[in-house]
C-alpha cells in the first residue's frame, strides 16, 4: 500500500480547544486559523528547543495538512473530553498553574477555564463530535491538491473512500477532493459523566452508553479510562516529572474494575444496539487489564473480540511479577527509572524497577496476537525508552542523520521485540503492529520526527533498520516461514497493511 495509517491520534484536540475562544463553536473556514483541523505551523527552533529541554510540544502534530503531505489516508481519531483533573494542579500558585497548563497542552486560556469548571463531560463530547462534523466534506487546498476528510462508518465505507482516492488525479479540483478517512474512537469513558466527583446514577450511565452505541458516529473502540479515576476501572500512572509532582492521580490508580465498570464492559461487547464496541487496553491498570484479558477467554467472547492496544509500547518484561526485563536487548532500554534517585534505575536491593506500568508486558502482547488484535507503537519519548537511554543518546546523536538513526532505532526495537516474542512461539511476528502515534495527545515526540509530516522520513529510517536485521544473502533470522519477510514487507505492514487487514476483519 502506498498510503499510511495512524490508529490513534488527535487531529481535533487542539483546534477544538482553541475554538472555545471564538463563537460559535465550529471550525473556521480558514485553514490557516488555529480552530481548523488543517491549521499547520512548522516547529520553530525555539519550539524544538522547548521540546528538547522541557518536553513541551507547542506546535501542531496531527493536523490534516501534515497528514496530507505524508499521505496518511486513514486516521483513527481519539475523541473525548480532557478530564478536569488534568487542569487541577496541587501545591502551585494559580497563575503558574494557568501558564503550565497552557504550555503543556496548547489549549488556550478559555478552554482551560472551561475544563476546570467542567460538570458535564457528555455534553462536551457531543460538542466535540459536532465540531469535527462541522468541517467534514469541506474542500481545502494543501499544496497543489484539494483535500477533505470524511467519517467512515464501517470497512465498506472505508474501502469506498480509499478506492475513490485512487481515481483522483494529482491535479484535482475542489469538486473532486482527495479524502482522509476518519474512524472514530473514544479515549476514556468518563464521557458518560463518570469521575466528576459526584454520586453516580447507574441507570443514567448505562443509558448514555446505549446512546453512544446508537450514535451516527459511534466509536469503533473505546478505552475504558484515561488519566484519572472514572469509577469504572483503575488506571495506570501516566505522568512523569514535573507533571507527576503537580497532578494527583492516586485515587483509584492500579485498582481493578468496579461493579459498574463490569456492567459497562458487558454492554460494550454485547450484540445489542448495533453490535459490539471493542475495548482498548491502553491506560488500564494491570489489574484491570488482567481481568479483561481473562474475560476474553470465556466462550461467549473467545475468537469474537480482539485485544486492542491503540497506542503503547513494550516494557521488555514477561509479566508484572518480573523483577526486571526478560530480554536484555532491547529490554533494558524499556524499563523506567524509579521516582527516587537511585543510580542506573535500580532499587535499593539491586533490582530494576518498573515504575511505568502503563507500558505492556510480554504476556499481554502475546494475548493481543493470539486474539488477532493490533498494537499501535506510540511515538512518545516518555513511553518508548527510559531516561538513561535518552541521556546516552544526547551524547552520541550529534548529527542530524545520526539523531534520526538513533531515535528511529527506538521504534524499531519495539517492533523487533514484538516480532521475536511471537516468532519464538510460532506466532505471526510482523502482522499485528502498526503506528498509533498519539500525536497531539500531549505527547513528547521523538526528536526529528516531530509531526505526521515526518512519517516518510521515519519510514525510510525504519527500512534501514529492517534491512540491517534481515541482512543480505544470509539465512533469515526468523525461525518460522510466515515471519521470513523482506525488510520492505515488514515496514509496509507497519505503516499500513496490518492496520488495513485489522480493519477488514473487525471493522463491521
N, C-alpha and C positions, 0 to 999 in steps of 0.2 A: 504494500500500500504506500502511495506517495504522500499521504497526509498523516497528521499526527493527532493523538487523542490525549486528553488530560482527564483523569477520572475523579479529580477532586480539586476544585479551585473556586475562587470567589470574585468573579469579574464585577459583580454588582455591589459589593460590600462598601467600598469607599465612595463610589458615586451616590449610592442611596443615602449614606451618612451625610455627605456634603450637601445633598439636595435639601436637607432639613433647614438650611439657611435661606432657602428660596421657597416660594409658594406659587402654584400648587405643587404637591409632592410628586412630580413626574420628571422624566428625563428631559433634559434640554434638547432641542432640535439641533443645537450647535455641537458637533462632535468635539470641538475644542474647549467645551465647558466642563468643569470638574464634576458636574452632575450627569455626564454622559458616560455610558459603558465604553465608548470609543475614545474617551479622553486619554491621551498619552503624553508622557514627558520623559525624555531620556534622562537617566540618572546623571546628575552633575558631579563634578569632582568632590564638592563639599558633601553631597548626599552619599556618595560612595564612601567617603571618609567617615561619615557618621555611622554608616552601616558597619564598616570595618572595626571601628573603635568602640561603638556603643550598641551595635546590633539593632539600630533604628532603621526601618525601611520607610523612607519618606517619599518614595516615588511609586507610581502605579506599576504593578507587575503583570496582572492577568487581564489588562484592558484588551478590548477586542481588536484594536489596531495592531497591537503586538501579536495577538493570535493570528490575525490575517497575514502578517508578514512572515510568520513562521509556518504557515499552512496548517495551523491547528483547526481542524474542521469539526471536531466533536469535543464539547466540554461538559462534564458532569458538574453542574453548578450547585454548590452547597449554600442553602438558604436557611435563615433563622436568626432571630434577634440576638445580638450580643447580650450576655447576661449582665444584669446590673451590678453584680459583684465585681465585674471587671473594672468598673469605674468608682468603686468604693475603697479608697486606699486607707490604710491604717497608719497612724503614727507620723503623718506628714501634714504640713500646712496645706490648706485648701488651694492656695494659689499655686504651689508647687505641684499639687495633685493634678490640677487642671492642665498645667503645662506638660507634665509627664504623660498623661493620658493622650493629649493631642499629639505629642511627638511619637508616642508608641503606636497609635492607631491611625493617625491621619484622618480622624472622623470629623473634626471641627467642633467648635465650642457648642453650637446649638444641639448637635446630636448627642454629645457627651452629657449635657444637661438633661436631655430627654431620657437618656438611659438611667441616669441617677435617680430620677423620679418615676421610673417605669413601674406600672402596676398591671399591665395587660400585654403580655407577650403575644397572645393570639392575634389581637388587632394589629400589632406591629408586623407580624408575619404576613397578614393579609395585605397590608400596605406595601411591604417589600415585594410580594408577588405582583401586585398591581404596578409597581414601579418598573419591574422587569418587563412586564407585558406592554407598558406604555411606549417602549421603543421597538417592540417586536415588529419585524417586517419593514421597518424604515430603512431606505437605501442610503448608505453612507459611502463616500469615496475615500478609499485608502490607497494612496499612491495613484496608480493608473486603473485600479479596479474598483467597481462598485460592489459593496458588501452589505449584508444584513444578517440578522440572526432569527432563529425560529425555534420554539419549544417542540421537541419530539415527544410523542405520547407513548410510543412502543417501538419495537425494532422495525416493523414495516414502515412506520413513519420516518424513522432514522434512515433507513435504506433508501427511501424515496428522495430524501434531501440530498444524500451523497450521490445518488445516480443522476439527479438533476444537475449537480455541480459539475459532473464530468462533461456535460454537454455545453457548458458556458465558456465562451472564448475568453482569452486573457484580456482583450479589449472589449469589455461589455458595456451595457448601459444601465441606467437607474431602473429601467423597466424590467431588467433581467439580472438581478444581483446574485452574486455568489453568496452562499448561505453557510453560516456557522450554526451547527445544531447544538441546542441546549438540552441536556437531560436533567430534570430537576431532582435534587435530593435535599434532605433536611439534616442539619448538624445540630442536634440537641432537641429532645422532646420537651424541654421547658416551654416550647412554644404552645403547649397545651395548657399553659398557665400553672405550671408547677414551679417550685423553687422560688416563689415570691415572698416567702416568709409568712404565708397565710395557711389557715386550715383548709385542706383540700376537700373539694366536693367530688367524690369518686365518679358519680354519675356524669358530672359536667366534664371531667377529664376524658372519660370514655366516649361521651357524645362528640367532643371536639375531635377525638381520634377518628371517629366514624366520618365526620365531615372532611377530615384530611384525606382519608382513603377515597372519598367520593368527589374530591376536588377535580375540576377540569385539568389542572396541572399537578395531579397527585405525584408525590415523590416516588421514585423507583426504589430507593432505600433510604433509611434514616439511621442516624446514630442516636442511641438512647440518651446519652448525656454529653456534656461538654466540659467546661472548666469548673463548674460549681455543682453542689448537690441539688438535684431537682426532684427529690422524693420518689424517684423511680428506681435508680440503682446507683451504686457508688462509682466514683470517678478516680482516675489516676492523677497524681501530681503532674501538672503541665507547665509550671512556671519555674524559671531559674533566676538567679540574681541578675539585676536588682529587684525584679518584679516579685520574687518569692518573699522578699522581706516587707513588701508593701501590700500584698494581696493575701487574704486569708482563705485558703482552700480546704481547711481542716475539716469542716462539717461534712460528714458522710464520705470523706475520702477513704478509699480502699475497702469500703463496705460492699456487701452484696446487693441482691435485688430486694426491694420491698415487696409486700404482697400486691400492692397496686402495680408495681413495675412488672411483676409476673403476669398480671392480667393484661397489661398493655402489650407485652410480647405475644401472648396468645392471640390477641385481637389483630395485631400486625400480621402475623403469619397465617391467620385463618383465611379460608377461601371466600369469606363474606365481603360484601362491599367492594366488588371489583377484583378480588383475589388478594394474594399476599403482598405486603410491602416488606422487602427484605431489610435486614438489620446489619449495620456497620459496627464492627468490633472496636473501632477507634474511640479513645477516651474512656472506655470502661475500665473499672478496677480489675485487678487479677481475679478476684473472687467472682465478679460479675461475668467476666469472660469465661471462666471455667464452668460456671453454671450454664451459660448459653451454649457453649460447645458441646457439653454433655447432653443438653436438651435436644440438640440436632441429631443425636444418635437414636432417639426414640423413633419407633416405626412410623408414626404419623408425619415425621419431618425428614427422615433419612432418605437421601437421594433427591429431595424436593427443594431443599434450601441450601444455598451456598454460603460459606463463610466469606464475608467481605471485609477487607482492610483497605479502606479508601485511600488513606494517606498514612503511611507508617514505615518503620524501619526495623531491622533485626537488632537484637542486643547480643547475640552470639552465645547465649546460654541455653541449655536444654530445656529447663523449666524454672519456675520461680524458687525452687528449693536448691538450685545450684549455688555453689559458693563462688563461682567465677565462670568466665566464658568457657564453653565446651571446646571451641575451636580457637587455637592460639592465633591463627591467621584466617580471617581478619577480626576475630572476636575481641581481641584486646582493644581495638580502636572503637568498639561499640559501647563498652561499659562506661558509665558515667562516673565522675569523681564524687566523693562524698560531699556533704554540705559543709562539714567542718574541715579544718586544714590538716590533712594527713598527706605526706608526700606520696606521689605516684598513684593516688587513687585507691589506697588500701586502708582497711580499718585497723584498729589497734591490735588485732590478732594476726594481721598479715594477709587477710583475705580481701579480694576485690569485692567492692560493694556495688550493687545496682540500685542507685537512687533515682533511676529513671524508668520506672516500671510501666510507663506509657508505651515503651518500645516492646517488641514482640519476641517471644521465646520460640525455640525450635519446634516444640510440640504444637504450638498454636499455628505456626506456619505450615506444618505438615497437615494439620486439620483443614486448613484453607485449601491446600492442594487436593486432598482426598475428597472434599465436597465439591470439587471443580469450581472453586472460588477464584478470587482475584486479590492481588495486593498491589496497591499503588505506592511506589517509592516516593517518599516525601523529600522535597528538595529544601530542607531546612537545616542550617548548620547546628542548631540547638538539639537536633534529634539524631543526625546522621553519624556523628562521631563525638568523642569526648574532648574536653578542653586540653588534655595532654596532647592529643593528636594535632589540634589546631595550633598549639604553641610550637610544635615541631615544624608544621607546615609553613608558618610565617617566617621561619628561619631559612627554609630551603626553597620555597616557591618565590624566587627573586626575579623572575622574568614573566612577561605575560603568558608565553607559551607554557612555561613550567607551572605557573599557577593554575592554568586551565587543565593541564595534565594531572596535577596532583589533586585538585578539587573534584574533577570528574572521576578520578580513581576511587574516591569515597562512594560515589554512586555505583560504580562497577563492583566494588567489594560487596555491596548489598545484594546486587543481582547474583553475583557468583556464590555468595553464601547460601542463598535460597537454592541455587542450582545444584551445588554439591550436596546439600542436605537431602534433596529429592532424589538425585541420581544414586546416592548411597542406599536408597530403599527401593530402587526400581520404579520410581515415580517420574512423571514428566518434569523436567528440570527448568526449562526456559519458558514454559507455556502459561504461567499464571502470575506473571509480574507485569506491571505497567508503570506509567508515570502518574502519580497523584500529587502534584507539586504542592498544593495548599497555598499557592501564590495569592497574595492579597488577603490571606487569612492571618495577618500579623506575624509573618514568619521572617526569619533572617536567612535570605537566600545565600547559596554558595557564591563565593567571590567569582566574578567574571561571568556568572550565569545568573544575571540579576532578574530577568523578566522572561515571559514567554518568547519574546523576540530572539533570545539566545538559544532556543531549542535546537536550531540547526547546528550551532557550534557544539552544544552538549552531545548531540547525536554523533558528530564527527569524532569527538574525542573518545566517546564510549566505543566507537567502532575500532579505534586504535587499541584500546584495552582488550576488546574481544579478540582481535587478531593476534595480539600478543599471547592470549590464553590458548587459543586454538592452535596456533603455530602454523608452520608451512612444511609440507612434505614429511609430516610426522604422524604417528598414531594419535587419534583424537583423545584428549584427556578424559572425556566422559566414558563411563563403562557401558552404558546401555544405548542401543542403536537409536532409539527415539530421541535421545539427547545429543546425538553427534551432529549438531547443526553447524553450518558455516557461521563465521562472525557476522556476516551481513544478515543472515536469517535471525540470529539472536537479537540484534539491535532493531531490526524491523518488527519483530514480535514485541519488544519492549515498548516501542513508541506507538504502535497501532494495532497490530494483528491480534495480540492476546486480548486486548480490550474489546475489539470488534467481535471475536469469537465468543467472548463472555456475553456481550450484548445479544448476539444471535441466539444463544442458548437460554438466557434468563430474562431478557427484557421483553416481556409479553404483556 
